[in-house]
Amino acid sequence: MDYDRIADLSLTIDRIGTERLERETSSDFTRVTTEFALSGPAPNGDGDRDDDGTVTGRGEDVTYETADHDRLAETGLPDLTGDYTVDSFSERLADVDLFPGGAPDREVFRNYRRWGLESAALDLALRQAETDLASALDRSPDPVRFVASTRLGEPPTTDRLERLRERVPDLEFKLDPISAWDAGLVAAIDETVGTDAVRILDLKGRYEGTEVDAPADSDLYELVLDAFPNVVVEDPALTDATRPLFEDPDIRSRVSWDAPIHGLADIEDLPWEPDWLNVKPSRFGSLESLFETIDYCERRGIRMYGGGQFELGVGRGQLQALASLCYPDSPNDVAPGAYNDPEVGDGLPASPLDPPATSGGFRW
């Protein structure tokens, strides 16, 4: 994906707004994000105008700590108004502290906030140019296949899988195995949805200092590798006990990476060249880093799928837009937000998602 196609797009920012979003989730935590609104003059006084005659680009900061969003609401952002290109705005963000209320709990959150602003800037620049991302990149949007990412609880059961499958009969899944999984649960999953309906198993072995850290468990790894022979296995922790399980090239070809990946250098530092990669744009921070990574994967035949982070606003649609242009047929963890609600509701959209009939900017 050619960053040069968007780097020189001009944008004028006259006003910046923020909106704090909050929602309960199916993973038993309250999700808080901040949506950014960058507003500037509409093209020729026309285009997708707001009531005051301006046009607005939007992005979403998916930083996980609620306190960071609360401090942002109190302090606001540094002054980022002015005339830019997409690239010069990115350079500006690299030079300012986007956490003026205090350092974030984790350094990667700086990337998350920067992505929220860069995605909003791209949305605004495209709207001011009266175009959309697909046109700017000379790519065609395709329907997006997605999986439903869900946990099975503690103790784990197939109850949520059953409820989801009642609403969407052909739904596929991304699951998070934990040490409490055993052969009986695997058999129950097979009976409920079939093991082939599970497309990704996220072992979460590469997270550090988070609430979802999952230590290496060779018994669990062996269980799921055997029981789900076609599944993509994400983020195993490689230790003396688990590394032998991944010596087989066929097993390695099923491994995907997520948490360690913040740019091209992280891919090159992996223990072997990957066959799969989970692309979470916020981890990259900048559009340039994201685009060069996608380009690298496309050139080297590394398969990609989109990854979500419980986005509450425009961010989820932007993930779907990227998937539509770059990896539409993959097991994308970008299901519509209703799949993250605590209760399984009616009217859930089925996969694949069709591109919107009309679109502008960086939206879905």
Wavefront OBJ file of the C-alpha trace (Angstrom):
o trace
v 0.000 0.000 0.000
v 1.615 3.192 -1.230
v 1.868 5.864 1.477
v 2.942 8.405 -1.136
v -0.602 8.326 -2.542
v -1.920 10.041 0.589
v 1.161 11.731 2.097
v 0.808 14.954 0.116
v -2.934 15.404 0.579
v -3.470 18.840 2.085
v -5.663 19.554 5.096
v -6.624 22.643 7.038
v -7.646 22.235 10.669
v -9.534 25.125 12.238
v -11.017 23.338 15.250
v -10.481 20.137 17.243
v -13.167 18.498 19.321
v -13.197 15.415 21.537
v -16.007 13.166 22.714
v -15.646 10.621 25.505
v -17.438 7.343 24.698
v -18.312 4.609 27.204
v -19.950 1.200 26.945
v -20.148 -2.118 28.787
v -18.631 -5.068 26.921
v -19.016 -8.826 26.631
v -15.584 -9.207 28.256
v -16.847 -7.886 31.590
v -15.195 -4.489 31.534
v -16.320 -0.945 30.846
v -14.739 0.337 27.647
v -13.919 4.026 27.353
v -12.518 5.660 24.217
v -12.214 9.197 22.881
v -13.363 10.216 19.415
v -11.513 13.108 17.782
v -13.192 15.559 15.405
v -10.877 17.684 13.249
v -12.854 20.381 11.420
v -11.843 22.707 8.624
v -13.191 24.493 5.554
v -15.306 22.463 3.178
v -14.029 22.219 -0.415
v -15.374 25.127 -2.470
v -18.001 25.597 0.191
v -19.574 22.276 -0.818
v -18.747 18.659 -0.029
v -19.875 16.813 3.081
v -20.524 19.933 5.105
v -21.451 20.349 8.752
v -24.157 22.833 9.721
v -21.580 25.602 10.147
v -20.170 25.122 6.650
v -17.109 23.136 7.705
v -16.160 19.524 7.022
v -15.021 17.127 9.774
v -12.625 14.204 9.896
v -12.947 11.690 12.722
v -10.703 9.172 14.442
v -10.709 7.215 17.690
v -8.201 6.922 20.534
v -8.455 3.349 21.843
v -6.155 3.782 24.849
v -7.329 1.238 27.417
v -6.954 3.187 30.679
v -10.069 5.169 31.554
v -7.979 7.628 33.567
v -6.092 8.660 30.424
v -9.346 9.577 28.704
v -10.571 11.453 31.775
v -7.362 13.484 31.922
v -7.642 14.270 28.217
v -11.165 15.565 28.778
v -9.780 17.876 31.481
v -6.623 19.117 29.747
v -7.496 18.930 26.073
v -4.921 18.441 23.334
v -2.052 20.745 22.361
v -2.918 23.283 19.656
v -2.849 21.351 16.378
v -4.758 23.800 14.192
v -3.176 25.000 10.976
v -2.400 24.078 7.385
v -0.680 20.745 6.721
v -0.257 17.810 4.450
v -1.051 14.366 5.848
v 2.682 13.771 6.177
v 3.543 17.103 7.805
v 0.690 16.642 10.294
v 2.203 13.274 11.208
v 5.565 14.974 11.740
v 3.859 17.541 13.976
v 2.348 14.771 16.113
v 5.769 13.177 16.527
v 7.028 16.424 18.100
v 4.276 17.095 20.663
v 3.177 15.432 23.888
v -0.311 14.071 23.311
v -0.653 13.221 27.022
v -0.336 16.690 28.589
v -2.133 15.536 31.732
v 0.553 12.973 32.579
v 2.382 10.041 31.047
v 0.192 7.079 30.042
v 0.258 3.820 31.955
v 1.860 2.082 28.948
v 4.058 3.670 26.291
v 2.144 1.974 23.466
v -0.827 4.175 24.365
v 1.076 7.065 22.768
v 0.729 5.203 19.471
v -2.970 4.629 20.130
v -3.646 8.350 20.601
v -1.483 9.304 17.656
v -3.383 6.849 15.452
v -6.675 8.407 16.544
v -5.457 11.799 15.361
v -3.737 10.564 12.183
v -6.825 8.631 11.110
v -8.962 11.729 11.751
v -6.525 13.828 9.722
v -6.658 11.377 6.830
v -10.453 11.395 6.968
v -10.462 15.209 6.871
v -7.855 15.458 4.095
v -9.791 13.040 1.899
v -13.041 14.911 2.501
v -11.433 18.253 1.743
v -10.126 16.680 -1.474
v -13.645 15.367 -2.188
v -12.488 11.769 -2.414
v -12.280 8.571 -0.373
v -9.524 6.183 0.649
v -10.286 3.557 -1.999
v -10.059 6.134 -4.782
v -6.897 7.691 -3.361
v -5.199 4.278 -3.234
v -6.664 3.113 -6.565
v -8.148 0.041 -4.888
v -11.642 -1.418 -4.957
v -13.532 -2.153 -1.740
v -14.690 -5.761 -1.337
v -17.108 -7.376 1.119
v -15.406 -8.026 4.453
v -15.506 -11.431 6.086
v -15.363 -11.296 9.868
v -15.251 -13.542 12.906
v -16.845 -12.951 16.281
v -14.267 -12.624 19.027
v -15.559 -13.879 22.346
v -14.366 -15.355 25.603
v -15.998 -18.436 27.074
v -15.938 -17.310 30.702
v -14.513 -18.843 33.868
v -15.258 -21.652 34.169
v -15.478 -21.811 30.380
v -18.696 -22.922 28.712
v -20.131 -22.859 25.197
v -23.189 -20.845 26.275
v -22.274 -17.660 24.379
v -21.300 -19.636 21.281
v -24.751 -21.241 21.310
v -26.535 -17.901 21.663
v -24.503 -16.317 18.859
v -25.032 -19.260 16.528
v -28.794 -19.113 17.179
v -28.767 -15.553 15.822
v -26.201 -16.044 13.025
v -26.097 -19.727 11.950
v -22.895 -19.607 9.868
v -20.917 -17.384 12.220
v -17.183 -18.118 12.686
v -15.150 -17.344 15.788
v -11.954 -16.087 17.352
v -11.556 -17.577 20.846
v -9.147 -16.994 23.736
v -8.065 -20.326 25.255
v -7.160 -20.350 28.946
v -5.598 -23.019 31.137
v -9.060 -24.132 32.302
v -9.778 -25.505 28.811
v -9.761 -29.302 28.662
v -10.732 -32.085 26.297
v -14.319 -31.936 27.508
v -14.659 -28.269 26.578
v -13.074 -28.890 23.187
v -15.617 -31.638 22.575
v -18.418 -29.261 23.586
v -17.120 -26.607 21.157
v -17.014 -29.213 18.402
v -20.568 -30.307 19.147
v -21.866 -26.719 19.374
v -20.270 -25.038 16.357
v -17.673 -27.476 14.965
v -13.937 -26.970 15.292
v -13.744 -25.690 11.706
v -15.894 -22.711 12.726
v -13.083 -21.543 14.992
v -10.724 -19.598 12.741
v -8.341 -18.049 15.301
v -7.207 -19.049 18.786
v -5.559 -16.154 20.614
v -3.151 -17.534 23.218
v -2.243 -14.011 24.439
v 1.191 -15.247 25.369
v 2.985 -12.102 24.206
v 1.170 -9.571 26.355
v 3.107 -8.094 29.271
v 1.739 -6.024 32.140
v -1.908 -6.217 31.081
v -5.015 -7.784 32.566
v -5.152 -10.346 29.747
v -1.597 -11.712 30.105
v -1.604 -15.486 29.674
v 1.558 -17.351 30.722
v 2.958 -20.128 28.551
v 1.095 -23.403 29.069
v 2.499 -26.309 27.065
v -0.425 -28.606 27.937
v -2.950 -26.044 26.698
v -0.937 -25.345 23.554
v -0.666 -29.051 22.727
v -4.392 -29.528 23.334
v -5.521 -26.769 20.972
v -2.915 -27.432 18.287
v -4.146 -31.022 18.046
v -7.857 -30.348 18.458
v -8.033 -27.435 15.988
v -5.760 -28.551 13.121
v -6.766 -25.754 10.735
v -6.891 -22.813 13.120
v -4.608 -19.761 13.132
v -2.791 -19.669 16.478
v -2.025 -16.164 17.666
v 0.765 -14.990 19.993
v 2.158 -18.154 21.584
v 4.733 -17.590 24.309
v 7.898 -19.428 23.298
v 9.678 -21.005 26.252
v 11.824 -24.098 26.735
v 8.610 -26.040 27.362
v 6.535 -24.672 24.472
v 9.102 -24.041 21.727
v 9.333 -27.725 20.675
v 5.627 -27.629 19.800
v 6.398 -25.096 17.078
v 9.384 -26.761 15.413
v 7.175 -28.393 12.773
v 6.983 -26.052 9.720
v 3.296 -26.900 9.290
v 2.590 -25.684 12.817
v 4.687 -22.563 12.317
v 2.709 -21.751 9.192
v -0.402 -21.449 11.382
v 1.139 -18.989 13.849
v 0.139 -15.337 13.790
v 1.531 -12.378 15.724
v -0.271 -9.442 17.256
v 0.924 -7.905 20.524
v 4.630 -7.612 19.553
v 3.941 -5.851 16.253
v 4.262 -2.041 16.242
v 6.050 -1.654 12.919
v 8.221 -3.256 10.295
v 11.199 -3.761 12.614
v 9.095 -5.942 14.913
v 8.228 -8.278 12.043
v 11.887 -8.624 11.168
v 12.653 -9.455 14.825
v 10.199 -12.376 15.018
v 11.667 -15.859 15.644
v 10.763 -16.881 12.070
v 9.249 -15.121 9.073
v 5.513 -15.212 9.699
v 2.781 -16.560 7.474
v 0.102 -14.569 9.311
v -0.131 -11.157 10.947
v -2.875 -9.456 12.938
v -2.982 -5.831 11.786
v -4.126 -3.425 14.505
v -3.542 0.077 13.110
v -3.431 1.794 16.501
v -0.345 -0.200 17.455
v 1.563 1.409 14.580
v 0.719 4.970 15.560
v 1.422 6.541 12.192
v -0.167 6.002 8.806
v 3.283 5.700 7.253
v 4.276 2.827 9.549
v 0.978 1.045 8.922
v 1.169 1.445 5.159
v 4.777 0.309 4.873
v 3.975 -2.784 6.965
v 0.965 -3.721 4.834
v 3.076 -3.188 1.700
v 5.834 -5.412 3.122
v 3.352 -8.182 3.901
v 1.751 -7.985 0.470
v 5.116 -8.214 -1.270
v 6.266 -11.177 0.832
v 3.005 -13.113 0.792
v 2.322 -12.704 4.526
v -1.401 -13.097 5.076
v -3.089 -10.435 7.170
v -6.349 -9.966 9.022
v -7.744 -6.974 10.858
v -7.807 -6.798 14.620
v -10.243 -4.831 16.780
v -9.875 -3.259 20.210
v -13.473 -2.725 21.338
v -13.827 0.486 19.341
v -16.970 2.414 20.259
v -17.013 5.048 17.525
v -15.671 5.638 14.052
v -12.604 3.477 14.683
v -14.386 0.174 14.083
v -15.604 1.293 10.667
v -12.108 2.427 9.737
v -10.799 -1.066 10.519
v -13.495 -2.499 8.269
v -12.547 -0.043 5.515
v -8.894 -1.147 5.659
v -9.885 -4.804 5.637
v -12.115 -4.183 2.633
v -9.187 -2.751 0.661
v -6.359 -5.010 1.841
v -7.484 -8.385 3.288
v -11.247 -8.776 2.778
v -11.351 -12.592 2.720
v -9.338 -13.139 5.910
v -10.804 -14.039 9.328
v -11.033 -10.372 10.309
v -11.632 -9.602 13.974
v -13.668 -6.545 12.996
v -17.228 -7.673 13.648
v -19.798 -4.891 14.079
v -19.825 -3.424 17.577
v -23.072 -5.154 18.561
v -21.091 -8.396 18.846
v -19.264 -6.892 21.843
v -22.443 -6.154 23.793
v -22.784 -8.096 27.070
v -26.069 -9.642 25.933
v -26.499 -11.312 22.573
v -29.170 -9.290 20.791
v -31.329 -9.825 17.752
v -30.550 -8.529 14.285
v -26.802 -9.159 14.347
v -25.246 -8.582 10.895
v -23.918 -11.686 9.168
v -20.554 -12.028 7.468
v -19.520 -10.750 4.964
v -20.230 -7.039 5.354
v -20.958 -5.259 2.096
v -19.164 -1.952 1.491
v -21.414 1.081 1.930
v -23.160 2.223 -1.236
v -21.642 5.667 -0.859
v -18.644 6.716 1.194
v -16.254 9.587 1.600
v -13.037 10.154 3.469
v -11.722 7.356 5.674
v -14.976 5.788 6.795
v -17.090 2.655 6.360
l 1 2 3 4 5 6 7 8 9 10 11 12 13 14 15 16 17 18 19 20 21 22 23 24 25 26 27 28 29 30 31 32 33 34 35 36 37 38 39 40 41 42 43 44 45 46 47 48 49 50 51 52 53 54 55 56 57 58 59 60 61 62 63 64 65 66 67 68 69 70 71 72 73 74 75 76 77 78 79 80 81 82 83 84 85 86 87 88 89 90 91 92 93 94 95 96 97 98 99 100 101 102 103 104 105 106 107 108 109 110 111 112 113 114 115 116 117 118 119 120 121 122 123 124 125 126 127 128 129 130 131 132 133 134 135 136 137 138 139 140 141 142 143 144 145 146 147 148 149 150 151 152 153 154 155 156 157 158 159 160 161 162 163 164 165 166 167 168 169 170 171 172 173 174 175 176 177 178 179 180 181 182 183 184 185 186 187 188 189 190 191 192 193 194 195 196 197 198 199 200 201 202 203 204 205 206 207 208 209 210 211 212 213 214 215 216 217 218 219 220 221 222 223 224 225 226 227 228 229 230 231 232 233 234 235 236 237 238 239 240 241 242 243 244 245 246 247 248 249 250 251 252 253 254 255 256 257 258 259 260 261 262 263 264 265 266 267 268 269 270 271 272 273 274 275 276 277 278 279 280 281 282 283 284 285 286 287 288 289 290 291 292 293 294 295 296 297 298 299 300 301 302 303 304 305 306 307 308 309 310 311 312 313 314 315 316 317 318 319 320 321 322 323 324 325 326 327 328 329 330 331 332 333 334 335 336 337 338 339 340 341 342 343 344 345 346 347 348 349 350 351 352 353 354 355 356 357 358 359 360 361 362 363 364
